[in-house]
Amino acid sequence: MKTIILVDFGHGTRQYTKGKCAPDKSLYEGEWTREVGKRIVNTLRELGLDCRPIVTEDEDISLMERCDRVNKIVDDNKNCQCIFLSIHINAAGNEGKWEKASGWTVWVSKTASDKSKTLAQDLYSVATEMGLKGNRSVPAEHYWSANFKVLKSTRCPAVLTENLFMDNKGDLEFLKSEEGKDKLVNLHVLGICKYLDIPYGFCQA
């Protein structure tokens, strides 16, 4: 069965989404998610997979519109399996101050399917292998649960990744570096390949 991978770039660029940036304003979440998200899309396409961005605009598209776009693709491709990935950066505070929380997390809805949970666990497994665990307490199931709109209102396996903390100085420097961007792109690609049970580099017809 053909797989369609749907990638959501969290938030909008700086002119459309106020805040959502590092305390020193050296990184804006919506711009980072688009840069890294596009690299994920392109890498998966190079592997022969059908990968599609949900947001192509710089604007901060509403959560309901994002869900509607995903669900339309799901409904139009009933003979395919679709999976949905929403990419974000975390922050421990909202006051523009430096904080100490660090690390990578993956989220599913509180009513998530087993497939969503498996996708999340596969991604977290790769993150752990890459040393991106951070200093947070990790649930036994290796994913976090919340009623995020884009997770509970999309009709396919769905996860949301929080890629380190932009208000942690160490995480921030890693996020801005080419090494960090490459590593986080590979994390998502490897996690998806693990979930689909295909080796990295395999080209699917």
N, C-alpha and C positions, 0 to 999 in steps of 0.2 A: 504494500500500500504506500502510495506517495505521501510524503510529509511536507506540510507547509509551516515554516517557522515565521512567526509574526513578532516583530521587535518594536517596542514602544520606547521612545526617547523621553524621559521624564522632564516635565516642566517646559518653559519657553526660554528663549535667549534673554539677555539682560534687559533689552528695551521693552520686553513684554511681561517679564516676571520680576517683580521687585523682591529684593532679598534673595534667598536661595544662593548665597555666595559665601566664600571663606571670609573670616573676620577682616583680613587685609585686602579683600576684594581682588585677589590675584587669580581666583578661579570662580566661575559661575556655573552652577549645576547644569542648567539647560544647554549651555554651550559644550560642556564636557560630555554630557550624555549623547549629544548629537555626534560629536567627533568619534567617541569610542563606539557608540552604537552603529555608526556607518561602517566602521572597520569590522565590527562583528558581522554585519550583513554581508559585506563584500567578501570576507574570508569564507563564510559559509557558502556563498555563491560559487567561489572558486573551487570548493569541494564538490560542486555539482548539486547542491541542495537548493530548494526553492525557499528563499528567505526574503521577506518583504517588510519594509518599514511601515509602521502604522501612522506615524507623524512625519510628513515631509516638509511641513511649514516651520518657520521660526517661532510662530505664535504659540502660546500655551493653550492648546486645544482642550476643551472641557473633558472631564473624565467620562461623562456619558457618551460624548462623541467618539472618544477612543474605544469605548466598549462597543458602540454601534459598528464601528469600522471592523473590529475583530469579528463580531458576530455575523456580519454580512459575508465576510470571506468564509467563515465556517459554514454558513447556510448555503453558499454558492458552490461549495466543494465537499459535498457529502460523501464522496468516495475517497476522500483524503483524510489523513489525520492531521490536525492542526495543533500546534503548541504556541503558547504566548509567553513572552518574556518582556518585563518592564524594567528599565534600567534607571537607577537613581544613585545619588550619593547621600550618605547619612550626615546628621549633625546632632550633637548632644544638647546644644542650647539654642536659644532664639534671640540672644542679646548681642551678637557680634563679638563674643568673648572666646578666648581659647579654652578648650576643654581637654580632658584626658581620655575619654572613651575612644577606642580604636577598633579596627578590624572589619571583617566582611560578614554580611548576613544575607540570608535568603528567606523570603516570606511566602506563605500560602494563605488562602482564606480560611476562616474558621470552619467552613463546610467543604474544605478541599477534597477533591477526588484522590483516590490512591495514585493515579497517574501524576497528578500535580505534586504530591508528596515525594514520589520517586524521582521526578525531575529535580525537585529542590535538593533532595539528598545526594543525587549525582553531582550537582553543581557544588554543594558544600564539600563533598569528598575531594573534588579537585582543588577547591580553595584551601583545604587543610594541607593537601600535598604541597601546595605552593607557599605554605607558611603564612597565610593571610587570616588566621584564626582571630587574632586580636585579643583583647583583655575582657571580653564579655563572657558571662556565664552562658554556656551553650546547652540548649535543651537536649534531652536524651535522644529525641528523634532527629536531631540535626537540621531543624528548620524552625522558624518562628511563625506564629499565626496571628492574623489581624483581619479585620473586615475592610480592607482596602477596596475601594469601588472597582478598580480595574481587575481585581482578582475574583471578587464574588459575583460580578455581573458579566463575565465573559464565559462563553459556552465551549470551553476546551481546557485542557491542562494549562495552568497558568501559574507563574511565579513572578515575584518582584525581587530584584537584587539591590541591596544597599552597599555600594562599593566604597567601603572605608568611610572615614569622617573628615569632612572638609574643615572642621574647626579643631582638629588635632594637627599640630604642626608637622609631626612626622608623616602622618597619613597624607597630609596636603602635599608635601614635597614629592611623595611617591606618586600621587595622582597626577601631578603636573609633569612628571618625567616621562620620557619616551619609554624607558624601561617599565615603568608602572603601567602606562597605557597598553603596551604590548602584552604585559602579563595578564591584565584584566581582560583584554580581548581573548587571549588564549584560554583563560579560565572558562569563559562562557562557551567558546567553541568546543573545547574538550568536554565540558559538562553536557552539552547537547549531544555530541557524538556518543558519549557514554550512555546517555538515555536512549538514543536510537540504536545502540549496539552496532555501531559502525566504527572502524578504526579511523583515526585522524588521517586525513589525506586520501581517504576513499572517495571516489567520484560516483555519485548516484545518478543513474539515467533518469 
